[in-house]
Amino acid sequence: MDDQEELLQELLSLHHLMLQWAEEGKWLDVAAVEKIRQEHLKTFFQAPISQDRLTEVRAALKTMLSINDKLMGLAKKSRGGLGQDISSIQKGRRALAAYGQNTASARQPVERAHSG
């Protein structure tokens, strides 16, 4: 196995690892591996692909593109879920603020009655 073949296998492994972590919701890990993946892709395509390896490289690229599509879908879902979480947090804050205002205004007449 030469360097280019090893790098191709490493790229495939990275893609599969990123997909696994995305499915587990480990987005920080996915982002960290993305940097490595980009470096490996740049290195891989610096040298020309030999004619006898074209079929193998084409198949690997097809797999990588398929995994990328899945990653994008998971990221989109994750952002949607994150948006829902943020919306719930904002609603909770508004509810707490309203509760705080209502209890403060309810306490004022009681405090006035005790001080007067």
N, C-alpha and C positions, 0 to 999 in steps of 0.2 A: 504494500500500500504506500503510495507516494504522498507528498505533502498536500497536494490539491485534493486527492481522494479523502484524506483524513479530515481536511477542512470541510469538505462537503458533508461528511458524516457528522462532524461536530455541529454544523449548521442545522442539519435535520434534528439532531438531539436537542439543540437549543430551542427550536421551534416547538417540538413536542413538550419540552419542559415549560415553556411559556404558556402553552395551551393548558397544561395541567394546573399550573398556578393560577391562571385566569379563572378556570372552573372552580377553584378553591377560594377565589376572591383575594388572592395574594397579589394585589396590583403593584405594590412597591417592589416586590421581587420581579414581577414581569418587566417593570420599567428598568430595573437594574440590568436584567439580561438583555433588554433591547439594545442598550449601548454596546454590549459585547457582540451581539448579533450584527449590528451595523458595521462594526470594525471587521468582523469576519467576512461579511459580504463584500466589503470594499477590497479586502485582501484577496479573496477568492477570484474576483473579476479583474484583478490587475493583470493576471497572466491569461493568455488566450487558452480557450478550451480545445483540447485535442479532438480530432475528428472521431477517434474510436471511443471517446467518452461522452459524446453528444447525447446519446440516448439516456444514459445514466443521469446526466446533469438535467436534461429536460424533465425526466420523471421526478427528480428531487425538487426542481423548481415548481413543478405542478403541485407537489405535496406541500411545499412551503406556502404557496399562494392560497391553497385550500385552508391551511392552518391560519394564515393571516385573516382570511374571511371570517373564520370562526372567532378569532380573537376580536375582530372589529365588532362582531355581533354581541359578544359577551361584554365588551367595553360599553357599547351603546346601552345594553340592558342595565349594566352597573351604574352608569350615569343616571339612567331613569330612576333606579332605586335610590340613588343618592339624592336625587331631586325630591323624591317623595319623603325621604328621611329629613331633609332640610325643611321641607314644608311642614312636616309634623312638629319639628322643633320650634319653628316660627309660630305655629298655632298654639303650642304649649306656652311659649313665652307671652303671647298676647293674652291667653287665658289667665296666666299668673298675674300679669299686670292688671287685668280687669278685676281679678279677685282682690288684689292688693288695694286697688282704688275703692272697691265696694266696702271692704272691711275698714279702710281708713275713714270713709265717710260715715259708716255706721258707728264707729267709735267716737267720733266728734261729739254727737249729742250726749253720749254717756259721760265723756270727760267733762263737758260743760256742766252737766248736772252735779257731778262730784265736786267741781271747783267752785260752784256758786252757792 
